Amino acid sequence: MYISGFRYRRLTMAVPANVLALGLVSLVTDISSEMVTAVLPYYAVLVLGLSPLAYGLLDGIYFGVTALVRLAAGHAADRWQRRKLVAGIGYGLSAACKLGLLAAGSSVGLLGAVVAADRTGKGLRTAPRDALISLSAGPEAQGQAFGVHRAMDTVGAFLGPLAAFAVLGATGAYDAVFVVSFAVAALGVVLLALYVRERPPGTTVPSPQGVGLRPALALLRQRPFRRICLMAAALGLVTVSDPFVYLLLQKGTGIAPEHFPLLPLGTAAVYLLLAVPVGRLADRWGRVPVFLLGHLALVGVYALLAGGAPYWLVLGVFGLFYAATDGVLMAAAGPLLPAHLRTSGLAVLQTGQAVARMLCSIMYGAAWTLAGPVPGLVVMGTGIVACLAFWKVVR
């Protein structure tokens, strides 16, 4: 995507420096994490021989473990007013887990333990990071701020599979992928320490009075925030995770195993192109409507997968889904929350969504094992349409 120098300067001037710094950290970290994510489904299912149900349980760990720590991380970050510190602990733990994959070897049990620890790191860092983004931008520019951050994050998601493909091509060893991934993740921790600020210049540290798990859960009494949480959780129950999408593509198209790590590139490319414009559209048109419409794109992904559509079309529509939902959800929720509970409130939202997606991974893995991949897609797509219809009726 070409951006003139003038327009690029306007964008960087409009986006707070802290958002750009957090975007840089996420870019580097996502190169590391996507190197592993790109090879893990193939490694687990086609090398270690896990069944779709067993992989669904492993994938469920990705979401389930984060649900256990998000609330604790949000509480600690708000209580101490040290969001950068809590996020840094999460980034550091995930970096160390890349070396843990070396120790796991072919042991499914150890692999699951390392995945759980890695997702613990993600659970620790996500809500504090998103709170820092939300607090660094004005209420009228939340969509743009999250769009810019997610665009930078997606650059890392684009480069990660390429790096994994290059390392595998040069060495043929999964261990080499894990070592390089660790080195890149460590760089992300350094960038966080050097360039991310705890709070925007000129702001004061609010009192921790009124901060805790009970006040955070009490935010659900507010109807607008409660509706967003319920909406995200309901749709999370019918959102098939990325690894299953890519496994279905590989199964349906017969893509060579060595090319499997490249599949996320199509999704990342479209996401990268659309994250900022869709974020701006959400600021103008409404963040919740854009989030809901984004799930129609996910229904399209399911239909295309079931119909054996070309891989490039599936990946493109999948990228559109992410552009319209990921950062847009946080942008919709952030302004509804008081500053001193911003991290805890976002953690409540993310916890509900993570639990729902954990259950979805397990259910879809079971459906694939018992009935095949297509019936499960039909059920999930029908569920999304039902959720959207219900939301339209009750709003």
C-alpha beads as a LAMMPS data file, in Angstrom:
LAMMPS data file: protein, C-alpha beads

395 atoms
394 bonds

1 atom types
1 bond types

-500.0 500.0 xlo xhi
-500.0 500.0 ylo yhi
-500.0 500.0 zlo zhi

Masses

1 110.0

Atoms # bond

1 1 1 0.000 0.000 0.000
2 1 1 1.448 3.347 -1.046
3 1 1 1.176 6.294 1.329
4 1 1 2.569 9.658 0.300
5 1 1 5.071 11.338 2.596
6 1 1 2.595 14.090 3.397
7 1 1 -0.175 11.689 4.326
8 1 1 2.224 9.561 6.360
9 1 1 3.357 12.625 8.352
10 1 1 -0.269 13.595 8.958
11 1 1 -1.010 10.094 10.258
12 1 1 1.969 9.985 12.615
13 1 1 1.162 13.483 13.917
14 1 1 -2.455 12.461 14.556
15 1 1 -1.519 9.280 16.419
16 1 1 0.031 9.643 19.908
17 1 1 3.673 8.591 20.242
18 1 1 2.787 6.061 22.919
19 1 1 0.434 4.288 20.512
20 1 1 3.192 4.132 17.901
21 1 1 5.666 2.797 20.484
22 1 1 3.210 0.118 21.569
23 1 1 2.611 -0.683 17.917
24 1 1 6.350 -1.180 17.411
25 1 1 6.521 -3.519 20.405
26 1 1 3.562 -5.500 19.086
27 1 1 5.082 -5.620 15.606
28 1 1 8.284 -7.197 16.873
29 1 1 6.493 -9.491 19.319
30 1 1 4.076 -10.674 16.655
31 1 1 6.954 -11.653 14.372
32 1 1 8.075 -13.938 17.179
33 1 1 4.670 -15.346 18.080
34 1 1 3.545 -15.840 14.477
35 1 1 6.727 -17.750 13.686
36 1 1 5.541 -20.341 16.192
37 1 1 1.835 -20.063 15.384
38 1 1 2.540 -20.601 11.691
39 1 1 4.201 -23.972 12.242
40 1 1 2.472 -25.251 15.393
41 1 1 -0.784 -26.576 13.816
42 1 1 1.102 -28.551 11.186
43 1 1 3.702 -29.694 13.728
44 1 1 1.049 -30.857 16.202
45 1 1 -1.461 -32.468 13.829
46 1 1 0.641 -33.724 10.946
47 1 1 3.998 -34.374 12.661
48 1 1 3.014 -35.383 16.220
49 1 1 -0.224 -36.960 14.967
50 1 1 -2.764 -35.195 17.194
51 1 1 -6.413 -35.682 16.244
52 1 1 -8.539 -32.588 15.508
53 1 1 -10.189 -33.070 18.920
54 1 1 -6.806 -33.248 20.686
55 1 1 -5.630 -30.168 18.836
56 1 1 -8.902 -28.442 19.703
57 1 1 -8.118 -29.056 23.379
58 1 1 -4.593 -27.724 22.877
59 1 1 -5.914 -24.701 20.997
60 1 1 -8.477 -24.171 23.728
61 1 1 -5.582 -23.704 26.126
62 1 1 -4.618 -20.665 24.057
63 1 1 -7.839 -18.985 25.069
64 1 1 -8.657 -20.666 28.372
65 1 1 -5.423 -19.894 30.171
66 1 1 -5.605 -16.225 29.230
67 1 1 -9.063 -16.090 30.775
68 1 1 -7.619 -17.183 34.111
69 1 1 -5.058 -14.394 34.301
70 1 1 -6.637 -11.422 32.497
71 1 1 -8.704 -10.311 35.479
72 1 1 -5.748 -10.649 37.838
73 1 1 -3.536 -8.705 35.433
74 1 1 -6.140 -5.979 35.026
75 1 1 -6.605 -5.691 38.783
76 1 1 -2.851 -5.495 39.424
77 1 1 -2.270 -2.944 36.666
78 1 1 -5.039 -0.666 37.925
79 1 1 -4.213 -1.157 41.602
80 1 1 -0.542 -0.297 41.113
81 1 1 -1.157 2.051 38.170
82 1 1 1.718 0.159 36.530
83 1 1 0.263 -1.051 33.260
84 1 1 3.622 -1.031 31.514
85 1 1 5.154 -3.221 34.216
86 1 1 2.382 -5.837 34.081
87 1 1 2.494 -5.861 30.284
88 1 1 6.282 -6.235 30.415
89 1 1 6.001 -9.287 32.673
90 1 1 3.634 -10.823 30.146
91 1 1 5.920 -10.089 27.207
92 1 1 8.897 -11.506 29.084
93 1 1 7.099 -14.731 30.032
94 1 1 5.999 -15.346 26.451
95 1 1 9.560 -14.775 25.238
96 1 1 10.932 -17.349 27.680
97 1 1 8.352 -19.894 26.514
98 1 1 9.862 -19.919 23.025
99 1 1 12.859 -21.676 24.567
100 1 1 10.465 -23.908 26.477
101 1 1 9.278 -25.317 23.158
102 1 1 12.782 -26.710 22.667
103 1 1 12.550 -28.607 25.951
104 1 1 9.068 -29.919 25.117
105 1 1 10.329 -31.841 22.101
106 1 1 7.685 -34.307 20.894
107 1 1 5.965 -34.607 24.286
108 1 1 2.346 -33.547 23.928
109 1 1 2.060 -32.979 27.691
110 1 1 5.057 -30.678 27.840
111 1 1 3.927 -28.924 24.678
112 1 1 0.589 -28.213 26.317
113 1 1 2.322 -26.868 29.447
114 1 1 4.508 -24.515 27.409
115 1 1 1.512 -23.318 25.398
116 1 1 -0.318 -22.667 28.678
117 1 1 2.608 -20.606 30.005
118 1 1 2.887 -18.675 26.743
119 1 1 -0.819 -17.854 26.822
120 1 1 -0.433 -16.791 30.444
121 1 1 2.026 -14.193 29.194
122 1 1 -0.454 -13.057 26.566
123 1 1 -3.186 -12.842 29.164
124 1 1 -0.991 -10.694 31.381
125 1 1 -0.053 -8.217 28.666
126 1 1 -3.146 -7.755 26.504
127 1 1 -5.456 -5.739 28.762
128 1 1 -2.700 -3.424 30.119
129 1 1 -1.454 -2.807 26.567
130 1 1 -4.939 -2.007 25.269
131 1 1 -5.594 0.226 28.276
132 1 1 -2.398 2.169 27.513
133 1 1 -3.579 2.638 23.932
134 1 1 -7.047 3.731 25.026
135 1 1 -5.704 6.173 27.629
136 1 1 -3.210 7.638 25.151
137 1 1 -5.873 8.642 22.591
138 1 1 -8.920 10.886 22.813
139 1 1 -12.454 9.431 22.864
140 1 1 -13.092 10.619 19.311
141 1 1 -10.004 8.840 17.910
142 1 1 -10.146 5.448 19.611
143 1 1 -10.877 3.575 16.391
144 1 1 -7.972 5.206 14.578
145 1 1 -5.568 4.590 17.467
146 1 1 -6.453 0.915 17.692
147 1 1 -6.462 0.669 13.904
148 1 1 -2.926 2.022 13.684
149 1 1 -1.759 -0.267 16.493
150 1 1 -3.396 -3.323 14.909
151 1 1 -1.938 -2.402 11.522
152 1 1 1.571 -2.309 12.992
153 1 1 0.839 -5.524 14.879
154 1 1 -0.239 -7.093 11.589
155 1 1 3.032 -6.156 9.916
156 1 1 4.584 -8.501 12.454
157 1 1 1.928 -11.117 11.704
158 1 1 2.869 -10.787 8.036
159 1 1 6.603 -11.066 8.602
160 1 1 6.419 -13.897 11.174
161 1 1 5.318 -16.672 8.792
162 1 1 7.866 -15.456 6.231
163 1 1 10.588 -15.717 8.855
164 1 1 9.410 -19.207 9.851
165 1 1 9.340 -20.264 6.203
166 1 1 12.865 -18.909 5.673
167 1 1 14.276 -20.593 8.779
168 1 1 12.628 -23.919 7.954
169 1 1 13.828 -23.673 4.376
170 1 1 17.389 -22.991 5.489
171 1 1 17.592 -25.521 8.326
172 1 1 14.658 -27.905 8.048
173 1 1 14.488 -27.842 11.855
174 1 1 11.588 -26.671 14.012
175 1 1 14.060 -26.051 16.859
176 1 1 15.719 -23.327 14.788
177 1 1 12.355 -21.596 14.402
178 1 1 11.882 -21.593 18.179
179 1 1 15.376 -20.165 18.849
180 1 1 14.992 -17.313 16.362
181 1 1 11.512 -16.639 17.730
182 1 1 12.957 -16.247 21.240
183 1 1 15.586 -13.739 20.072
184 1 1 12.945 -11.596 18.350
185 1 1 10.629 -11.732 21.391
186 1 1 13.474 -10.568 23.638
187 1 1 13.945 -7.538 21.375
188 1 1 10.263 -6.672 21.885
189 1 1 10.737 -6.620 25.662
190 1 1 13.689 -4.244 25.274
191 1 1 11.665 -1.899 23.046
192 1 1 8.840 -1.827 25.593
193 1 1 11.244 -0.874 28.380
194 1 1 12.889 1.886 26.346
195 1 1 10.069 3.588 24.468
196 1 1 6.646 2.974 26.046
197 1 1 5.480 5.476 28.673
198 1 1 3.341 4.506 31.613
199 1 1 1.032 7.464 31.046
200 1 1 0.827 10.433 28.670
201 1 1 2.916 13.488 29.605
202 1 1 1.188 15.881 31.988
203 1 1 -1.197 13.334 33.493
204 1 1 -1.274 12.505 37.172
205 1 1 -1.416 9.164 38.927
206 1 1 -5.004 8.551 40.071
207 1 1 -5.699 7.174 43.495
208 1 1 -6.087 3.388 43.621
209 1 1 -9.121 3.839 45.842
210 1 1 -12.092 2.040 44.355
211 1 1 -9.880 -0.287 42.316
212 1 1 -10.368 -4.035 42.645
213 1 1 -12.117 -7.070 41.268
214 1 1 -15.475 -6.122 42.745
215 1 1 -15.527 -2.601 41.232
216 1 1 -14.377 -4.103 37.916
217 1 1 -17.199 -6.638 37.867
218 1 1 -19.588 -3.890 38.954
219 1 1 -18.933 -2.252 35.592
220 1 1 -21.218 -4.935 34.144
221 1 1 -24.121 -3.126 35.805
222 1 1 -23.701 -0.419 33.209
223 1 1 -25.978 -1.439 30.370
224 1 1 -23.806 -0.304 27.408
225 1 1 -20.716 -2.112 28.687
226 1 1 -22.685 -5.212 29.694
227 1 1 -24.207 -5.440 26.212
228 1 1 -20.783 -5.283 24.570
229 1 1 -19.456 -8.029 26.855
230 1 1 -22.426 -10.302 26.160
231 1 1 -22.173 -9.652 22.436
232 1 1 -18.450 -10.457 22.325
233 1 1 -18.890 -13.637 24.368
234 1 1 -21.818 -14.901 22.299
235 1 1 -19.981 -14.364 19.027
236 1 1 -16.815 -15.863 20.499
237 1 1 -18.698 -19.137 21.004
238 1 1 -19.080 -19.477 17.227
239 1 1 -15.705 -18.120 16.073
240 1 1 -13.553 -20.952 14.742
241 1 1 -9.902 -20.227 15.578
242 1 1 -7.254 -19.421 12.996
243 1 1 -5.356 -22.742 13.121
244 1 1 -8.496 -24.668 12.176
245 1 1 -9.107 -22.302 9.256
246 1 1 -5.579 -22.867 7.979
247 1 1 -5.745 -26.636 8.539
248 1 1 -8.979 -26.745 6.536
249 1 1 -7.356 -24.757 3.753
250 1 1 -4.372 -27.092 3.670
251 1 1 -6.668 -30.111 3.672
252 1 1 -8.930 -28.716 0.948
253 1 1 -6.275 -27.377 -1.396
254 1 1 -3.445 -29.832 -0.853
255 1 1 -0.935 -27.052 -0.197
256 1 1 2.549 -28.479 0.295
257 1 1 3.538 -28.872 3.986
258 1 1 6.528 -26.546 3.638
259 1 1 4.174 -23.807 2.419
260 1 1 1.776 -24.141 5.374
261 1 1 3.467 -21.322 7.371
262 1 1 2.683 -18.918 4.507
263 1 1 -1.102 -19.251 4.753
264 1 1 -1.540 -16.508 7.394
265 1 1 0.133 -14.015 5.030
266 1 1 -3.005 -13.505 2.981
267 1 1 -5.026 -12.749 6.099
268 1 1 -2.341 -10.427 7.443
269 1 1 -1.995 -8.537 4.148
270 1 1 -5.701 -7.686 3.960
271 1 1 -5.815 -6.871 7.663
272 1 1 -2.843 -4.551 7.234
273 1 1 -4.483 -2.708 4.349
274 1 1 -7.841 -2.298 6.059
275 1 1 -7.092 -1.860 9.785
276 1 1 -6.663 1.928 9.732
277 1 1 -9.458 2.821 7.262
278 1 1 -11.901 0.475 8.986
279 1 1 -10.918 1.955 12.353
280 1 1 -11.631 5.451 11.036
281 1 1 -14.923 4.228 9.577
282 1 1 -15.860 2.822 12.978
283 1 1 -15.144 6.205 14.613
284 1 1 -17.521 7.890 12.173
285 1 1 -20.220 5.296 11.572
286 1 1 -20.279 3.451 14.881
287 1 1 -17.927 0.879 16.374
288 1 1 -20.542 -1.676 17.400
289 1 1 -22.211 -1.803 13.936
290 1 1 -18.822 -2.273 12.275
291 1 1 -17.945 -5.030 14.748
292 1 1 -21.204 -6.840 14.029
293 1 1 -20.901 -6.495 10.262
294 1 1 -17.378 -7.877 10.489
295 1 1 -18.873 -11.175 11.641
296 1 1 -20.823 -11.427 8.403
297 1 1 -17.416 -11.691 6.761
298 1 1 -16.675 -14.629 9.076
299 1 1 -19.861 -16.343 7.885
300 1 1 -18.483 -15.824 4.393
301 1 1 -15.228 -17.517 5.428
302 1 1 -17.141 -20.558 6.670
303 1 1 -19.172 -20.737 3.459
304 1 1 -16.072 -20.438 1.284
305 1 1 -14.274 -23.147 3.251
306 1 1 -17.256 -25.475 3.004
307 1 1 -17.551 -24.811 -0.727
308 1 1 -13.882 -25.400 -1.516
309 1 1 -13.209 -21.829 -2.658
310 1 1 -9.700 -20.718 -3.702
311 1 1 -7.385 -20.162 -0.752
312 1 1 -6.668 -16.542 -1.690
313 1 1 -10.357 -15.657 -1.481
314 1 1 -10.778 -17.320 1.918
315 1 1 -7.721 -15.558 3.321
316 1 1 -8.853 -12.190 1.964
317 1 1 -12.300 -12.382 3.560
318 1 1 -10.707 -13.637 6.776
319 1 1 -8.501 -10.528 6.846
320 1 1 -11.584 -8.333 6.411
321 1 1 -13.183 -10.028 9.412
322 1 1 -10.208 -9.209 11.615
323 1 1 -9.952 -5.615 10.405
324 1 1 -13.587 -5.012 11.353
325 1 1 -13.547 -6.731 14.744
326 1 1 -10.233 -6.944 16.613
327 1 1 -9.262 -3.370 17.461
328 1 1 -12.805 -2.092 16.859
329 1 1 -14.117 -4.020 19.880
330 1 1 -11.541 -2.462 22.216
331 1 1 -12.222 0.974 20.726
332 1 1 -15.939 0.517 21.418
333 1 1 -15.452 -0.556 25.036
334 1 1 -12.625 1.738 26.163
335 1 1 -14.531 5.055 26.323
336 1 1 -17.279 3.418 28.385
337 1 1 -14.850 2.742 31.241
338 1 1 -13.410 5.147 33.843
339 1 1 -9.673 5.734 33.510
340 1 1 -8.765 4.156 36.852
341 1 1 -10.603 0.944 35.891
342 1 1 -9.788 0.935 32.187
343 1 1 -7.474 -2.094 32.374
344 1 1 -9.775 -4.090 34.653
345 1 1 -12.820 -3.348 32.504
346 1 1 -11.105 -4.393 29.287
347 1 1 -9.885 -7.518 31.089
348 1 1 -13.494 -8.416 31.989
349 1 1 -14.484 -8.059 28.337
350 1 1 -11.488 -10.039 27.075
351 1 1 -11.981 -12.767 29.677
352 1 1 -15.535 -13.444 28.553
353 1 1 -14.435 -13.546 24.934
354 1 1 -11.470 -15.827 25.716
355 1 1 -13.608 -18.331 27.638
356 1 1 -16.096 -18.399 24.780
357 1 1 -13.401 -18.992 22.172
358 1 1 -11.855 -21.731 24.305
359 1 1 -15.201 -23.535 24.326
360 1 1 -15.554 -22.989 20.589
361 1 1 -12.166 -24.597 19.881
362 1 1 -13.077 -27.662 21.922
363 1 1 -16.549 -27.942 20.372
364 1 1 -15.326 -27.525 16.820
365 1 1 -12.471 -29.979 17.339
366 1 1 -15.003 -32.519 18.609
367 1 1 -17.384 -31.822 15.717
368 1 1 -14.590 -32.302 13.177
369 1 1 -13.514 -35.573 14.804
370 1 1 -17.042 -37.007 15.029
371 1 1 -18.774 -35.641 11.913
372 1 1 -16.164 -33.988 9.719
373 1 1 -15.174 -30.344 9.267
374 1 1 -18.104 -29.059 7.171
375 1 1 -21.039 -29.816 9.537
376 1 1 -19.210 -27.935 12.284
377 1 1 -18.809 -24.923 10.001
378 1 1 -22.527 -24.969 9.222
379 1 1 -23.364 -24.941 12.930
380 1 1 -20.931 -22.093 13.646
381 1 1 -22.164 -19.995 10.724
382 1 1 -25.778 -20.489 11.769
383 1 1 -24.830 -19.420 15.276
384 1 1 -23.311 -16.151 14.038
385 1 1 -26.413 -15.331 11.989
386 1 1 -28.612 -16.091 15.004
387 1 1 -26.504 -13.823 17.238
388 1 1 -26.672 -10.946 14.754
389 1 1 -30.427 -11.368 14.294
390 1 1 -30.979 -11.434 18.063
391 1 1 -28.852 -8.317 18.534
392 1 1 -30.849 -6.453 15.892
393 1 1 -34.111 -7.391 17.610
394 1 1 -33.121 -6.529 21.191
395 1 1 -31.139 -3.338 20.604

Bonds

1 1 1 2
2 1 2 3
3 1 3 4
4 1 4 5
5 1 5 6
6 1 6 7
7 1 7 8
8 1 8 9
9 1 9 10
10 1 10 11
11 1 11 12
12 1 12 13
13 1 13 14
14 1 14 15
15 1 15 16
16 1 16 17
17 1 17 18
18 1 18 19
19 1 19 20
20 1 20 21
21 1 21 22
22 1 22 23
23 1 23 24
24 1 24 25
25 1 25 26
26 1 26 27
27 1 27 28
28 1 28 29
29 1 29 30
30 1 30 31
31 1 31 32
32 1 32 33
33 1 33 34
34 1 34 35
35 1 35 36
36 1 36 37
37 1 37 38
38 1 38 39
39 1 39 40
40 1 40 41
41 1 41 42
42 1 42 43
43 1 43 44
44 1 44 45
45 1 45 46
46 1 46 47
47 1 47 48
48 1 48 49
49 1 49 50
50 1 50 51
51 1 51 52
52 1 52 53
53 1 53 54
54 1 54 55
55 1 55 56
56 1 56 57
57 1 57 58
58 1 58 59
59 1 59 60
60 1 60 61
61 1 61 62
62 1 62 63
63 1 63 64
64 1 64 65
65 1 65 66
66 1 66 67
67 1 67 68
68 1 68 69
69 1 69 70
70 1 70 71
71 1 71 72
72 1 72 73
73 1 73 74
74 1 74 75
75 1 75 76
76 1 76 77
77 1 77 78
78 1 78 79
79 1 79 80
80 1 80 81
81 1 81 82
82 1 82 83
83 1 83 84
84 1 84 85
85 1 85 86
86 1 86 87
87 1 87 88
88 1 88 89
89 1 89 90
90 1 90 91
91 1 91 92
92 1 92 93
93 1 93 94
94 1 94 95
95 1 95 96
96 1 96 97
97 1 97 98
98 1 98 99
99 1 99 100
100 1 100 101
101 1 101 102
102 1 102 103
103 1 103 104
104 1 104 105
105 1 105 106
106 1 106 107
107 1 107 108
108 1 108 109
109 1 109 110
110 1 110 111
111 1 111 112
112 1 112 113
113 1 113 114
114 1 114 115
115 1 115 116
116 1 116 117
117 1 117 118
118 1 118 119
119 1 119 120
120 1 120 121
121 1 121 122
122 1 122 123
123 1 123 124
124 1 124 125
125 1 125 126
126 1 126 127
127 1 127 128
128 1 128 129
129 1 129 130
130 1 130 131
131 1 131 132
132 1 132 133
133 1 133 134
134 1 134 135
135 1 135 136
136 1 136 137
137 1 137 138
138 1 138 139
139 1 139 140
140 1 140 141
141 1 141 142
142 1 142 143
143 1 143 144
144 1 144 145
145 1 145 146
146 1 146 147
147 1 147 148
148 1 148 149
149 1 149 150
150 1 150 151
151 1 151 152
152 1 152 153
153 1 153 154
154 1 154 155
155 1 155 156
156 1 156 157
157 1 157 158
158 1 158 159
159 1 159 160
160 1 160 161
161 1 161 162
162 1 162 163
163 1 163 164
164 1 164 165
165 1 165 166
166 1 166 167
167 1 167 168
168 1 168 169
169 1 169 170
170 1 170 171
171 1 171 172
172 1 172 173
173 1 173 174
174 1 174 175
175 1 175 176
176 1 176 177
177 1 177 178
178 1 178 179
179 1 179 180
180 1 180 181
181 1 181 182
182 1 182 183
183 1 183 184
184 1 184 185
185 1 185 186
186 1 186 187
187 1 187 188
188 1 188 189
189 1 189 190
190 1 190 191
191 1 191 192
192 1 192 193
193 1 193 194
194 1 194 195
195 1 195 196
196 1 196 197
197 1 197 198
198 1 198 199
199 1 199 200
200 1 200 201
201 1 201 202
202 1 202 203
203 1 203 204
204 1 204 205
205 1 205 206
206 1 206 207
207 1 207 208
208 1 208 209
209 1 209 210
210 1 210 211
211 1 211 212
212 1 212 213
213 1 213 214
214 1 214 215
215 1 215 216
216 1 216 217
217 1 217 218
218 1 218 219
219 1 219 220
220 1 220 221
221 1 221 222
222 1 222 223
223 1 223 224
224 1 224 225
225 1 225 226
226 1 226 227
227 1 227 228
228 1 228 229
229 1 229 230
230 1 230 231
231 1 231 232
232 1 232 233
233 1 233 234
234 1 234 235
235 1 235 236
236 1 236 237
237 1 237 238
238 1 238 239
239 1 239 240
240 1 240 241
241 1 241 242
242 1 242 243
243 1 243 244
244 1 244 245
245 1 245 246
246 1 246 247
247 1 247 248
248 1 248 249
249 1 249 250
250 1 250 251
251 1 251 252
252 1 252 253
253 1 253 254
254 1 254 255
255 1 255 256
256 1 256 257
257 1 257 258
258 1 258 259
259 1 259 260
260 1 260 261
261 1 261 262
262 1 262 263
263 1 263 264
264 1 264 265
265 1 265 266
266 1 266 267
267 1 267 268
268 1 268 269
269 1 269 270
270 1 270 271
271 1 271 272
272 1 272 273
273 1 273 274
274 1 274 275
275 1 275 276
276 1 276 277
277 1 277 278
278 1 278 279
279 1 279 280
280 1 280 281
281 1 281 282
282 1 282 283
283 1 283 284
284 1 284 285
285 1 285 286
286 1 286 287
287 1 287 288
288 1 288 289
289 1 289 290
290 1 290 291
291 1 291 292
292 1 292 293
293 1 293 294
294 1 294 295
295 1 295 296
296 1 296 297
297 1 297 298
298 1 298 299
299 1 299 300
300 1 300 301
301 1 301 302
302 1 302 303
303 1 303 304
304 1 304 305
305 1 305 306
306 1 306 307
307 1 307 308
308 1 308 309
309 1 309 310
310 1 310 311
311 1 311 312
312 1 312 313
313 1 313 314
314 1 314 315
315 1 315 316
316 1 316 317
317 1 317 318
318 1 318 319
319 1 319 320
320 1 320 321
321 1 321 322
322 1 322 323
323 1 323 324
324 1 324 325
325 1 325 326
326 1 326 327
327 1 327 328
328 1 328 329
329 1 329 330
330 1 330 331
331 1 331 332
332 1 332 333
333 1 333 334
334 1 334 335
335 1 335 336
336 1 336 337
337 1 337 338
338 1 338 339
339 1 339 340
340 1 340 341
341 1 341 342
342 1 342 343
343 1 343 344
344 1 344 345
345 1 345 346
346 1 346 347
347 1 347 348
348 1 348 349
349 1 349 350
350 1 350 351
351 1 351 352
352 1 352 353
353 1 353 354
354 1 354 355
355 1 355 356
356 1 356 357
357 1 357 358
358 1 358 359
359 1 359 360
360 1 360 361
361 1 361 362
362 1 362 363
363 1 363 364
364 1 364 365
365 1 365 366
366 1 366 367
367 1 367 368
368 1 368 369
369 1 369 370
370 1 370 371
371 1 371 372
372 1 372 373
373 1 373 374
374 1 374 375
375 1 375 376
376 1 376 377
377 1 377 378
378 1 378 379
379 1 379 380
380 1 380 381
381 1 381 382
382 1 382 383
383 1 383 384
384 1 384 385
385 1 385 386
386 1 386 387
387 1 387 388
388 1 388 389
389 1 389 390
390 1 390 391
391 1 391 392
392 1 392 393
393 1 393 394
394 1 394 395
